[in-house]
């Protein structure tokens, strides 16, 4: 398929939305007429601006605050981290001078992101299955409590902005699964469609943690969390005198299962950690960027500064996913911003067909889709992924066990 028309200037929002609606709108959840941006501007310029103003003072105390928004301690960096505009080592180093307690807590969250990527690199699509047990599900309430101000606020922010603080992600995941008995994979798919930072690695791990996979302890959502983190919602709720989540949900801990997929090593089809150093097998004619790594510091991009850039919107995959248009707007903003500095060609179709005959340089991506495609692509130079702590043989049976392992093997430990 021929390349798509040139991207509009990243600051011309109307033209950019029209471009996405015209060329990608048919693949989105809302359709061409429903294309609009989310709550984050995409692109390296926006990411650099967010990093330059990052101040995590008070993070350990306020990271779970929901309302008022001005009191939220969450950094809102996750969409830029998710798409490689800012890698984890860069963000880790950016908070070196923060107060010790805030630095430790914030870096702990960065390590959680890294742990999710390690797990996904080792297990791939096997993470769609329970990692230790399938928790018991209560009988679903026939009434899905749409009138509750708390859940309505979560859904509104998810659909409008494509971003939620971690606290409200846990509220919704627990309400969906622990209280209503819906399957966590359906909820994870719903989040993945909307979240600008949606990734199968972190998103799946978060939903499984909520239902108690790996720990046997489901996370319960009830009114007290709302009154503590966003009391305005309870005061304004039409159900404040008859709250459907007044009490703790009934949910029993599930049994641990010794035969965990994590113990079996790398699952078939998983990506693994990728190369430690560049693997060169020819002269690339272009740099292929993936959605995992769209930043100016992408290793392949920096290693080949004079080559044009190609990005492929995977049409069959996007058709099956039906992502919210705001996710594709964010990606397009990233590409439009890069096009101010590099020659960028955007294509739509099957990745293997669109890149056929063009030797490319690319940065390894720790996702199973990359592992499946790489052998069928003309990759002339494969560059390493910028791990925060490169995967070796750390235990992945739990985050705490993994973290203890990397404390002994990297200078980027939770104690620094």
DODREN-808779 format. One record per residue (C-alpha): residue number from 1; x, y, z. Coordinates in nm, 2 decimals. Example, Ala and Ser with C-alpha at 12.3 -4.5 7.8 and 13.67 -1.06 7.14 Angstrom:
<nodes>
node num:1, xx:1.23, yy:-0.45, zz:0.78
node num:2, xx:1.37, yy:-0.11, zz:0.71
</nodes>
This chain:
<nodes>
node num:1, xx:0.00, yy:0.00, zz:0.00
node num:2, xx:0.14, yy:0.35, zz:-0.08
node num:3, xx:0.25, yy:0.56, zz:0.21
node num:4, xx:-0.01, yy:0.78, zz:0.38
node num:5, xx:-0.01, yy:1.15, zz:0.30
node num:6, xx:0.24, yy:1.37, zz:0.50
node num:7, xx:0.16, yy:1.43, zz:0.86
node num:8, xx:0.02, yy:1.77, zz:0.96
node num:9, xx:0.22, yy:1.99, zz:1.19
node num:10, xx:0.19, yy:1.86, zz:1.55
node num:11, xx:0.05, yy:2.20, zz:1.67
node num:12, xx:-0.23, yy:2.20, zz:1.41
node num:13, xx:-0.47, yy:2.00, zz:1.62
node num:14, xx:-0.76, yy:2.03, zz:1.38
node num:15, xx:-0.56, yy:1.91, zz:1.08
node num:16, xx:-0.41, yy:1.63, zz:1.29
node num:17, xx:-0.75, yy:1.51, zz:1.40
node num:18, xx:-0.88, yy:1.52, zz:1.05
node num:19, xx:-0.58, yy:1.32, zz:0.93
node num:20, xx:-0.64, yy:1.05, zz:1.19
node num:21, xx:-1.02, yy:1.05, zz:1.11
node num:22, xx:-0.96, yy:1.02, zz:0.74
node num:23, xx:-0.69, yy:0.75, zz:0.74
node num:24, xx:-0.74, yy:0.56, zz:1.07
node num:25, xx:-1.09, yy:0.64, zz:1.19
node num:26, xx:-1.24, yy:0.33, zz:1.04
node num:27, xx:-1.03, yy:0.12, zz:1.28
node num:28, xx:-1.13, yy:0.30, zz:1.60
node num:29, xx:-1.39, yy:0.23, zz:1.86
node num:30, xx:-1.57, yy:0.56, zz:1.80
node num:31, xx:-1.54, yy:0.58, zz:1.42
node num:32, xx:-1.41, yy:0.86, zz:1.20
node num:33, xx:-1.65, yy:1.12, zz:1.34
node num:34, xx:-1.56, yy:1.05, zz:1.70
node num:35, xx:-1.19, yy:1.13, zz:1.68
node num:36, xx:-1.06, yy:1.36, zz:1.95
node num:37, xx:-0.75, yy:1.39, zz:2.16
node num:38, xx:-0.70, yy:1.25, zz:2.51
node num:39, xx:-0.56, yy:1.43, zz:2.82
node num:40, xx:-0.19, yy:1.40, zz:2.71
node num:41, xx:-0.02, yy:1.56, zz:2.41
node num:42, xx:0.19, yy:1.30, zz:2.23
node num:43, xx:0.55, yy:1.36, zz:2.11
node num:44, xx:0.90, yy:1.40, zz:2.23
node num:45, xx:0.86, yy:1.78, zz:2.28
node num:46, xx:0.56, yy:1.72, zz:2.52
node num:47, xx:0.75, yy:1.44, zz:2.69
node num:48, xx:1.06, yy:1.65, zz:2.74
node num:49, xx:0.85, yy:1.93, zz:2.88
node num:50, xx:0.68, yy:1.69, zz:3.13
node num:51, xx:1.02, yy:1.56, zz:3.24
node num:52, xx:1.17, yy:1.91, zz:3.28
node num:53, xx:0.89, yy:2.00, zz:3.52
node num:54, xx:0.87, yy:1.67, zz:3.71
node num:55, xx:0.86, yy:1.73, zz:4.08
node num:56, xx:0.78, yy:1.44, zz:4.30
node num:57, xx:0.80, yy:1.62, zz:4.63
node num:58, xx:0.52, yy:1.48, zz:4.84
node num:59, xx:0.47, yy:1.18, zz:4.61
node num:60, xx:0.47, yy:0.92, zz:4.88
node num:61, xx:0.19, yy:1.10, zz:5.06
node num:62, xx:-0.03, yy:1.22, zz:4.77
node num:63, xx:0.02, yy:0.96, zz:4.49
node num:64, xx:-0.32, yy:0.80, zz:4.57
node num:65, xx:-0.51, yy:1.13, zz:4.60
node num:66, xx:-0.80, yy:1.14, zz:4.35
node num:67, xx:-0.97, yy:1.47, zz:4.42
node num:68, xx:-0.92, yy:1.76, zz:4.40
node num:69, xx:-0.71, yy:1.71, zz:4.09
node num:70, xx:-0.47, yy:1.99, zz:4.19
node num:71, xx:-0.37, yy:1.78, zz:4.50
node num:72, xx:-0.29, yy:1.47, zz:4.30
node num:73, xx:0.07, yy:1.35, zz:4.34
node num:74, xx:0.08, yy:1.12, zz:4.04
node num:75, xx:0.34, yy:1.23, zz:3.79
node num:76, xx:0.13, yy:1.16, zz:3.47
node num:77, xx:0.45, yy:1.03, zz:3.30
node num:78, xx:0.32, yy:0.69, zz:3.21
node num:79, xx:0.20, yy:0.75, zz:2.85
node num:80, xx:0.55, yy:0.88, zz:2.76
node num:81, xx:0.72, yy:0.59, zz:2.93
node num:82, xx:0.48, yy:0.34, zz:2.77
node num:83, xx:0.57, yy:0.45, zz:2.42
node num:84, xx:0.94, yy:0.50, zz:2.47
node num:85, xx:0.94, yy:0.88, zz:2.46
node num:86, xx:1.11, yy:0.86, zz:2.80
node num:87, xx:1.28, yy:0.53, zz:2.89
node num:88, xx:1.28, yy:0.41, zz:3.25
node num:89, xx:1.66, yy:0.48, zz:3.31
node num:90, xx:1.61, yy:0.84, zz:3.21
node num:91, xx:1.31, yy:0.89, zz:3.45
node num:92, xx:1.49, yy:0.70, zz:3.73
node num:93, xx:1.79, yy:0.94, zz:3.70
node num:94, xx:1.56, yy:1.25, zz:3.68
node num:95, xx:1.44, yy:1.21, zz:4.04
node num:96, xx:1.78, yy:1.16, zz:4.20
node num:97, xx:1.76, yy:1.49, zz:4.40
node num:98, xx:1.40, yy:1.43, zz:4.52
node num:99, xx:1.33, yy:1.38, zz:4.90
node num:100, xx:1.44, yy:1.03, zz:5.00
node num:101, xx:1.10, yy:0.89, zz:5.09
node num:102, xx:0.94, yy:1.03, zz:4.77
node num:103, xx:1.23, yy:0.91, zz:4.56
node num:104, xx:1.21, yy:0.56, zz:4.70
node num:105, xx:0.83, yy:0.54, zz:4.65
node num:106, xx:0.85, yy:0.68, zz:4.30
node num:107, xx:1.13, yy:0.45, zz:4.19
node num:108, xx:0.94, yy:0.16, zz:4.33
node num:109, xx:0.67, yy:0.23, zz:4.08
node num:110, xx:0.92, yy:0.25, zz:3.80
node num:111, xx:1.05, yy:-0.09, zz:3.91
node num:112, xx:0.69, yy:-0.22, zz:3.90
node num:113, xx:0.68, yy:-0.12, zz:3.54
node num:114, xx:1.01, yy:-0.29, zz:3.47
node num:115, xx:0.89, yy:-0.61, zz:3.65
node num:116, xx:0.58, yy:-0.61, zz:3.43
node num:117, xx:0.81, yy:-0.59, zz:3.12
node num:118, xx:1.03, yy:-0.87, zz:3.25
node num:119, xx:0.73, yy:-1.09, zz:3.31
node num:120, xx:0.59, yy:-1.02, zz:2.97
node num:121, xx:0.93, yy:-1.08, zz:2.80
node num:122, xx:0.95, yy:-1.42, zz:2.97
node num:123, xx:0.59, yy:-1.53, zz:2.93
node num:124, xx:0.43, yy:-1.33, zz:2.65
node num:125, xx:0.07, yy:-1.41, zz:2.58
node num:126, xx:0.08, yy:-1.67, zz:2.86
node num:127, xx:0.02, yy:-1.37, zz:3.09
node num:128, xx:-0.34, yy:-1.38, zz:2.97
node num:129, xx:-0.38, yy:-1.68, zz:3.20
node num:130, xx:-0.39, yy:-1.67, zz:3.58
node num:131, xx:-0.03, yy:-1.68, zz:3.70
node num:132, xx:-0.10, yy:-1.87, zz:4.01
node num:133, xx:-0.47, yy:-1.93, zz:4.07
node num:134, xx:-0.81, yy:-1.86, zz:3.93
node num:135, xx:-0.98, yy:-1.66, zz:4.21
node num:136, xx:-1.34, yy:-1.76, zz:4.32
node num:137, xx:-1.60, yy:-1.52, zz:4.17
node num:138, xx:-1.91, yy:-1.41, zz:4.36
node num:139, xx:-2.24, yy:-1.42, zz:4.19
node num:140, xx:-2.27, yy:-1.10, zz:3.98
node num:141, xx:-2.51, yy:-0.84, zz:4.10
node num:142, xx:-2.78, yy:-0.80, zz:3.83
node num:143, xx:-2.76, yy:-0.42, zz:3.87
node num:144, xx:-2.44, yy:-0.25, zz:3.74
node num:145, xx:-2.44, yy:0.06, zz:3.96
node num:146, xx:-2.41, yy:0.33, zz:3.69
node num:147, xx:-2.56, yy:0.60, zz:3.93
node num:148, xx:-2.26, yy:0.59, zz:4.17
node num:149, xx:-2.07, yy:0.92, zz:4.14
node num:150, xx:-1.73, yy:0.74, zz:4.20
node num:151, xx:-1.76, yy:0.49, zz:3.92
node num:152, xx:-1.92, yy:0.74, zz:3.69
node num:153, xx:-1.63, yy:0.97, zz:3.74
node num:154, xx:-1.38, yy:0.69, zz:3.67
node num:155, xx:-1.55, yy:0.60, zz:3.34
node num:156, xx:-1.58, yy:0.96, zz:3.24
node num:157, xx:-1.21, yy:1.03, zz:3.29
node num:158, xx:-1.11, yy:0.70, zz:3.13
node num:159, xx:-1.31, yy:0.78, zz:2.81
node num:160, xx:-1.24, yy:1.15, zz:2.79
node num:161, xx:-0.87, yy:1.16, zz:2.90
node num:162, xx:-0.74, yy:0.81, zz:2.85
node num:163, xx:-0.56, yy:0.83, zz:3.18
node num:164, xx:-0.64, yy:0.74, zz:3.55
node num:165, xx:-0.45, yy:0.76, zz:3.87
node num:166, xx:-0.35, yy:0.42, zz:4.00
node num:167, xx:-0.61, yy:0.45, zz:4.29
node num:168, xx:-0.91, yy:0.47, zz:4.06
node num:169, xx:-0.77, yy:0.20, zz:3.83
node num:170, xx:-0.79, yy:-0.03, zz:4.14
node num:171, xx:-1.14, yy:0.09, zz:4.23
node num:172, xx:-1.27, yy:0.01, zz:3.88
node num:173, xx:-1.09, yy:-0.32, zz:3.85
node num:174, xx:-1.21, yy:-0.44, zz:4.19
node num:175, xx:-1.57, yy:-0.32, zz:4.12
node num:176, xx:-1.56, yy:-0.51, zz:3.79
node num:177, xx:-1.42, yy:-0.83, zz:3.92
node num:178, xx:-1.43, yy:-0.88, zz:4.29
node num:179, xx:-1.78, yy:-0.73, zz:4.34
node num:180, xx:-1.96, yy:-0.80, zz:4.01
node num:181, xx:-1.79, yy:-1.12, zz:3.91
node num:182, xx:-1.69, yy:-1.01, zz:3.56
node num:183, xx:-1.37, yy:-1.17, zz:3.42
node num:184, xx:-1.06, yy:-0.97, zz:3.46
node num:185, xx:-0.95, yy:-1.02, zz:3.10
node num:186, xx:-1.26, yy:-0.84, zz:2.97
node num:187, xx:-1.19, yy:-0.55, zz:3.20
node num:188, xx:-0.83, yy:-0.54, zz:3.10
node num:189, xx:-0.93, yy:-0.53, zz:2.73
node num:190, xx:-1.16, yy:-0.24, zz:2.82
node num:191, xx:-0.87, yy:-0.04, zz:2.98
node num:192, xx:-0.64, yy:-0.13, zz:2.70
node num:193, xx:-0.88, yy:0.02, zz:2.44
node num:194, xx:-0.88, yy:0.36, zz:2.62
node num:195, xx:-0.56, yy:0.41, zz:2.83
node num:196, xx:-0.29, yy:0.62, zz:2.65
node num:197, xx:-0.04, yy:0.41, zz:2.86
node num:198, xx:-0.22, yy:0.09, zz:2.79
node num:199, xx:0.02, yy:-0.21, zz:2.76
node num:200, xx:-0.04, yy:-0.58, zz:2.79
node num:201, xx:0.25, yy:-0.60, zz:3.03
node num:202, xx:0.15, yy:-0.34, zz:3.30
node num:203, xx:-0.22, yy:-0.35, zz:3.24
node num:204, xx:-0.26, yy:-0.72, zz:3.28
node num:205, xx:-0.04, yy:-0.73, zz:3.58
node num:206, xx:-0.24, yy:-0.46, zz:3.75
node num:207, xx:-0.57, yy:-0.64, zz:3.68
node num:208, xx:-0.44, yy:-0.97, zz:3.81
node num:209, xx:-0.30, yy:-0.81, zz:4.12
node num:210, xx:-0.65, yy:-0.67, zz:4.19
node num:211, xx:-0.82, yy:-1.00, zz:4.18
node num:212, xx:-0.54, yy:-1.15, zz:4.39
node num:213, xx:-0.36, yy:-1.36, zz:4.13
node num:214, xx:-0.02, yy:-1.45, zz:4.28
node num:215, xx:-0.11, yy:-1.33, zz:4.64
node num:216, xx:-0.45, yy:-1.50, zz:4.70
node num:217, xx:-0.58, yy:-1.17, zz:4.84
node num:218, xx:-0.83, yy:-0.98, zz:4.62
node num:219, xx:-0.84, yy:-0.60, zz:4.65
node num:220, xx:-1.18, yy:-0.49, zz:4.79
node num:221, xx:-1.33, yy:-0.16, zz:4.68
node num:222, xx:-1.58, yy:0.01, zz:4.91
node num:223, xx:-1.71, yy:0.35, zz:5.02
node num:224, xx:-1.43, yy:0.42, zz:5.26
node num:225, xx:-1.17, yy:0.45, zz:4.99
node num:226, xx:-1.38, yy:0.71, zz:4.81
node num:227, xx:-1.44, yy:0.91, zz:5.13
node num:228, xx:-1.06, yy:0.90, zz:5.20
node num:229, xx:-0.94, yy:0.98, zz:4.85
node num:230, xx:-1.22, yy:1.18, zz:4.69
node num:231, xx:-1.49, yy:1.28, zz:4.95
node num:232, xx:-1.65, yy:1.52, zz:4.71
node num:233, xx:-1.78, yy:1.23, zz:4.51
node num:234, xx:-1.97, yy:1.08, zz:4.80
node num:235, xx:-2.12, yy:1.42, zz:4.90
node num:236, xx:-2.25, yy:1.47, zz:4.55
node num:237, xx:-2.37, yy:1.11, zz:4.49
node num:238, xx:-2.75, yy:1.05, zz:4.44
node num:239, xx:-2.69, yy:0.72, zz:4.62
node num:240, xx:-2.51, yy:0.86, zz:4.92
node num:241, xx:-2.79, yy:0.75, zz:5.15
node num:242, xx:-2.81, yy:0.40, zz:5.00
node num:243, xx:-2.45, yy:0.33, zz:4.88
node num:244, xx:-2.42, yy:0.00, zz:4.69
node num:245, xx:-2.06, yy:-0.03, zz:4.80
node num:246, xx:-2.10, yy:0.08, zz:5.16
node num:247, xx:-1.96, yy:-0.25, zz:5.29
node num:248, xx:-1.65, yy:-0.45, zz:5.20
node num:249, xx:-1.72, yy:-0.69, zz:4.91
node num:250, xx:-1.75, yy:-1.06, zz:5.00
node num:251, xx:-1.45, yy:-1.23, zz:4.84
node num:252, xx:-1.25, yy:-1.52, zz:4.98
node num:253, xx:-0.88, yy:-1.56, zz:4.92
node num:254, xx:-0.79, yy:-1.82, zz:4.67
node num:255, xx:-0.54, yy:-2.09, zz:4.71
node num:256, xx:-0.18, yy:-2.06, zz:4.58
node num:257, xx:-0.09, yy:-2.30, zz:4.31
node num:258, xx:0.26, yy:-2.43, zz:4.31
node num:259, xx:0.27, yy:-2.51, zz:3.93
node num:260, xx:0.30, yy:-2.15, zz:3.82
node num:261, xx:0.38, yy:-2.07, zz:3.46
node num:262, xx:0.64, yy:-1.83, zz:3.60
node num:263, xx:0.84, yy:-2.12, zz:3.73
node num:264, xx:0.85, yy:-2.29, zz:3.39
node num:265, xx:1.09, yy:-2.04, zz:3.25
node num:266, xx:1.03, yy:-1.87, zz:2.91
node num:267, xx:0.70, yy:-1.95, zz:2.75
node num:268, xx:0.68, yy:-2.04, zz:2.38
node num:269, xx:0.64, yy:-1.73, zz:2.16
node num:270, xx:0.77, yy:-1.49, zz:2.43
node num:271, xx:1.03, yy:-1.23, zz:2.32
node num:272, xx:1.30, yy:-1.28, zz:2.58
node num:273, xx:1.53, yy:-0.99, zz:2.67
node num:274, xx:1.67, yy:-0.93, zz:2.33
node num:275, xx:2.04, yy:-0.86, zz:2.24
node num:276, xx:2.29, yy:-0.71, zz:2.47
node num:277, xx:2.46, yy:-0.52, zz:2.19
node num:278, xx:2.37, yy:-0.42, zz:1.83
node num:279, xx:2.34, yy:-0.71, zz:1.59
node num:280, xx:2.43, yy:-0.59, zz:1.24
node num:281, xx:2.36, yy:-0.80, zz:0.93
node num:282, xx:2.37, yy:-0.55, zz:0.65
node num:283, xx:2.32, yy:-0.19, zz:0.56
node num:284, xx:1.98, yy:-0.05, zz:0.66
node num:285, xx:1.79, yy:0.18, zz:0.43
node num:286, xx:1.55, yy:0.31, zz:0.70
node num:287, xx:1.48, yy:0.31, zz:1.07
node num:288, xx:1.16, yy:0.12, zz:1.16
node num:289, xx:1.00, yy:0.26, zz:1.47
node num:290, xx:0.75, yy:0.06, zz:1.67
node num:291, xx:0.48, yy:0.18, zz:1.91
node num:292, xx:0.70, yy:0.06, zz:2.20
node num:293, xx:0.98, yy:0.31, zz:2.12
node num:294, xx:0.89, yy:0.64, zz:1.95
node num:295, xx:1.13, yy:0.87, zz:2.12
node num:296, xx:1.43, yy:1.07, zz:1.99
node num:297, xx:1.65, yy:0.85, zz:2.21
node num:298, xx:1.54, yy:0.53, zz:2.04
node num:299, xx:1.87, yy:0.33, zz:2.00
node num:300, xx:1.82, yy:0.26, zz:1.63
node num:301, xx:1.72, yy:0.62, zz:1.56
node num:302, xx:2.02, yy:0.76, zz:1.73
node num:303, xx:2.26, yy:0.51, zz:1.57
node num:304, xx:2.14, yy:0.60, zz:1.22
node num:305, xx:2.08, yy:0.98, zz:1.23
node num:306, xx:2.08, yy:1.02, zz:0.85
node num:307, xx:1.83, yy:0.75, zz:0.76
node num:308, xx:1.46, yy:0.81, zz:0.70
node num:309, xx:1.21, yy:0.68, zz:0.95
node num:310, xx:0.91, yy:0.44, zz:0.87
node num:311, xx:0.62, yy:0.36, zz:1.10
node num:312, xx:0.35, yy:0.11, zz:1.01
node num:313, xx:0.00, yy:0.13, zz:1.15
node num:314, xx:-0.09, yy:-0.24, zz:1.16
node num:315, xx:-0.43, yy:-0.24, zz:1.00
node num:316, xx:-0.54, yy:-0.60, zz:1.07
node num:317, xx:-0.43, yy:-0.57, zz:1.44
node num:318, xx:-0.60, yy:-0.23, zz:1.49
node num:319, xx:-0.91, yy:-0.36, zz:1.33
node num:320, xx:-0.92, yy:-0.64, zz:1.58
node num:321, xx:-0.84, yy:-0.42, zz:1.88
node num:322, xx:-1.08, yy:-0.14, zz:1.80
node num:323, xx:-0.88, yy:0.11, zz:2.01
node num:324, xx:-1.02, yy:0.44, zz:2.11
node num:325, xx:-0.93, yy:0.71, zz:1.86
node num:326, xx:-0.75, yy:0.91, zz:2.13
node num:327, xx:-0.48, yy:0.64, zz:2.14
node num:328, xx:-0.42, yy:0.67, zz:1.77
node num:329, xx:-0.42, yy:1.05, zz:1.80
node num:330, xx:-0.15, yy:1.02, zz:2.06
node num:331, xx:0.06, yy:0.80, zz:1.84
node num:332, xx:0.01, yy:1.03, zz:1.54
node num:333, xx:0.12, yy:1.33, zz:1.75
node num:334, xx:0.44, yy:1.14, zz:1.84
node num:335, xx:0.51, yy:1.08, zz:1.47
node num:336, xx:0.42, yy:1.44, zz:1.37
node num:337, xx:0.65, yy:1.58, zz:1.63
node num:338, xx:0.93, yy:1.36, zz:1.52
node num:339, xx:0.87, yy:1.47, zz:1.16
node num:340, xx:0.98, yy:1.82, zz:1.25
node num:341, xx:1.33, yy:1.68, zz:1.29
node num:342, xx:1.35, yy:1.36, zz:1.08
node num:343, xx:1.21, yy:1.24, zz:0.75
node num:344, xx:0.91, yy:1.02, zz:0.86
node num:345, xx:0.70, yy:0.80, zz:0.63
node num:346, xx:0.38, yy:0.65, zz:0.77
node num:347, xx:0.22, yy:0.34, zz:0.62
node num:348, xx:-0.10, yy:0.15, zz:0.68
node num:349, xx:-0.12, yy:-0.23, zz:0.62
node num:350, xx:0.04, yy:-0.55, zz:0.73
node num:351, xx:0.38, yy:-0.48, zz:0.88
node num:352, xx:0.56, yy:-0.76, zz:0.70
node num:353, xx:0.42, yy:-0.65, zz:0.37
node num:354, xx:0.49, yy:-0.28, zz:0.41
node num:355, xx:0.85, yy:-0.34, zz:0.51
node num:356, xx:0.92, yy:-0.61, zz:0.25
node num:357, xx:1.23, yy:-0.53, zz:0.05
node num:358, xx:1.35, yy:-0.25, zz:0.28
node num:359, xx:1.64, yy:-0.34, zz:0.50
node num:360, xx:1.57, yy:-0.17, zz:0.83
node num:361, xx:1.74, yy:-0.08, zz:1.16
node num:362, xx:1.51, yy:-0.13, zz:1.46
node num:363, xx:1.52, yy:-0.13, zz:1.84
node num:364, xx:1.42, yy:-0.47, zz:1.99
node num:365, xx:1.08, yy:-0.46, zz:2.16
node num:366, xx:1.01, yy:-0.70, zz:2.45
node num:367, xx:0.67, yy:-0.80, zz:2.33
node num:368, xx:0.56, yy:-1.13, zz:2.16
node num:369, xx:0.44, yy:-0.95, zz:1.85
node num:370, xx:0.79, yy:-0.83, zz:1.77
node num:371, xx:0.93, yy:-1.18, zz:1.83
node num:372, xx:0.68, yy:-1.33, zz:1.58
node num:373, xx:0.75, yy:-1.07, zz:1.31
node num:374, xx:1.13, yy:-1.02, zz:1.33
node num:375, xx:1.22, yy:-1.35, zz:1.15
node num:376, xx:1.00, yy:-1.24, zz:0.86
node num:377, xx:1.14, yy:-0.89, zz:0.82
node num:378, xx:1.46, yy:-0.76, zz:0.65
node num:379, xx:1.63, yy:-0.64, zz:0.97
node num:380, xx:1.98, yy:-0.52, zz:0.89
node num:381, xx:2.06, yy:-0.38, zz:1.24
node num:382, xx:1.89, yy:-0.48, zz:1.56
node num:383, xx:1.96, yy:-0.26, zz:1.86
node num:384, xx:1.91, yy:-0.35, zz:2.23
node num:385, xx:1.61, yy:-0.24, zz:2.44
node num:386, xx:1.71, yy:0.02, zz:2.71
node num:387, xx:1.63, yy:-0.19, zz:3.02
node num:388, xx:1.64, yy:-0.04, zz:3.37
node num:389, xx:1.76, yy:-0.37, zz:3.50
node num:390, xx:1.84, yy:-0.62, zz:3.22
node num:391, xx:1.66, yy:-0.95, zz:3.26
node num:392, xx:1.88, yy:-1.24, zz:3.37
node num:393, xx:1.76, yy:-1.52, zz:3.59
node num:394, xx:1.58, yy:-1.32, zz:3.86
node num:395, xx:1.29, yy:-1.48, zz:4.02
node num:396, xx:0.96, yy:-1.36, zz:3.88
node num:397, xx:0.72, yy:-1.54, zz:4.11
node num:398, xx:0.65, yy:-1.21, zz:4.28
node num:399, xx:0.75, yy:-0.85, zz:4.26
node num:400, xx:0.92, yy:-0.85, zz:4.60
node num:401, xx:1.13, yy:-1.16, zz:4.51
node num:402, xx:1.23, yy:-1.00, zz:4.18
node num:403, xx:1.32, yy:-0.67, zz:4.34
node num:404, xx:1.54, yy:-0.84, zz:4.59
node num:405, xx:1.72, yy:-1.02, zz:4.31
node num:406, xx:1.79, yy:-0.70, zz:4.11
node num:407, xx:1.91, yy:-0.52, zz:4.43
node num:408, xx:2.21, yy:-0.75, zz:4.42
node num:409, xx:2.27, yy:-0.70, zz:4.05
node num:410, xx:2.22, yy:-0.34, zz:3.95
node num:411, xx:2.31, yy:0.01, zz:4.08
node num:412, xx:1.95, yy:0.11, zz:4.02
node num:413, xx:1.80, yy:-0.05, zz:4.33
node num:414, xx:1.51, yy:0.07, zz:4.55
node num:415, xx:1.76, yy:0.18, zz:4.81
node num:416, xx:1.94, yy:0.44, zz:4.60
</nodes>
